[in-house]
Amino acid sequence: MSDISEDAYCAGWMIELEYDLWQIVVAGHGSYGAVSLEEADVRELRDLSAACGGWIIFERDKGEVFVPLAKWQELFAQRPSR
């Protein structure tokens, strides 16, 4: 995820990266900044999430944090529309 952020914005973790990438995973395609995510990229994100049973979020005080998938889906569903 941070590699995608670096490629797109030259930043290790852009604000709301986790939400933007998850939206692409849900849609099955999309682009993030200057990066067009190919089907293989989206599949890899989905497969990695399924394999570990979660998603990574960024917390200011802790940095990158693993969140179980059920909790992540709750957080994503609560996100205000953009």
C-alpha positions in Angstrom: 0.0 0.0 0.0 2.8 2.4 0.9 4.5 1.5 -2.4 1.4 2.6 -4.3 1.3 5.8 -2.3 5.0 6.4 -3.2 4.5 5.7 -6.9 1.4 8.0 -7.0 2.4 10.9 -4.8 6.0 10.4 -3.7 4.7 10.0 -0.2 4.9 7.0 2.1 1.2 7.1 3.2 -1.2 9.7 1.8 -4.1 10.7 4.0 -7.0 8.2 3.5 -4.9 5.9 1.4 -6.5 2.9 3.0 -10.0 4.1 2.1 -9.1 5.0 -1.5 -7.4 1.7 -2.1 -10.2 -0.3 -0.6 -12.7 1.6 -2.8 -10.6 0.4 -5.8 -10.6 -3.2 -4.4 -14.4 -3.1 -4.1 -14.8 -1.6 -7.6 -12.3 -4.0 -9.1 -10.4 -1.3 -10.9 -9.3 2.3 -10.7 -6.5 4.7 -10.3 -4.8 6.3 -7.4 -3.1 9.6 -8.2 -0.8 9.1 -11.1 -1.0 5.3 -10.8 -3.5 3.3 -12.8 -4.0 0.0 -10.9 -4.2 -2.9 -13.3 -6.4 -5.9 -12.6 -3.4 -7.8 -11.3 -2.6 -5.0 -8.8 -6.2 -5.0 -7.5 -6.2 -8.8 -7.3 -3.0 -8.7 -5.3 -4.4 -6.2 -2.8 -7.6 -8.3 -2.4 -5.6 -11.6 -2.1 -3.2 -10.1 0.5 -6.2 -8.8 2.5 -7.9 -12.2 2.4 -4.7 -14.0 3.3 -4.1 -12.0 6.4 -7.8 -11.4 7.3 -7.5 -7.7 7.5 -6.4 -4.3 6.1 -3.8 -1.8 7.1 -4.7 1.7 8.3 -2.6 4.6 9.4 -3.0 6.1 12.9 -1.1 9.2 13.7 0.2 8.0 17.1 1.0 4.4 16.0 1.7 4.6 12.2 0.6 1.6 10.1 -1.7 -0.6 12.1 -3.3 -4.0 11.1 -7.1 -4.1 11.5 -9.1 -7.3 11.3 -11.3 -7.4 8.1 -14.6 -7.2 9.9 -13.5 -4.1 11.8 -12.1 -2.5 8.7 -15.4 -3.1 6.8 -17.2 -1.3 9.7 -14.8 1.6 9.5 -15.1 1.8 5.7 -18.9 1.7 5.9 -18.9 4.6 8.4 -16.7 6.8 6.2 -18.6 9.9 5.2 -19.3 10.1 1.5 -16.8 12.1 -0.5 
